[in-house]
Amino acid sequence: MQNPCQSCGACCALYKVVVLTSETNDQAGGIVPEDLTVPSGRKKRLMKGTETFSKRCAALDGTVGAKVACRVYAQRPSSCRNFPASWEIRRGSNPLCDRARAIYGMLPFESY
């Protein structure tokens, strides 16, 4: 079964993606590609693209609402790993996921 997020991607094109400086690969134990981030304070960075008005993550390939993929999925920051998609939640939903989908003209996952 294909991950439903691969036909969505709305959250990756709507929200700032915060990356702790300790998570970037220029730090011991870090895995997030540092060259895909920009500074945002002393202890955090943002994924490139998400610091702009349009907020589309530079690691997102494809068309939102059709077919997308994260180029650094295995190295994505904890803020992405900890963002639950509404379809993952057994009872209830993630209002931020549902909001992003609505802004891009998609129904909430619970409607499927």
Buried (B, 14 or more C-beta within 10 A) or exposed (E): EEEEBBBBBBBBBBBBBBBBBEBBBEEEEBBBBBEBBBEBEEEBBBBBBBBEEEBBBBBBEBEBBEEBBBBBEEBBBBBBEEBEBBBBEEEEBBEBBBBBBEEBEBEBBEEE
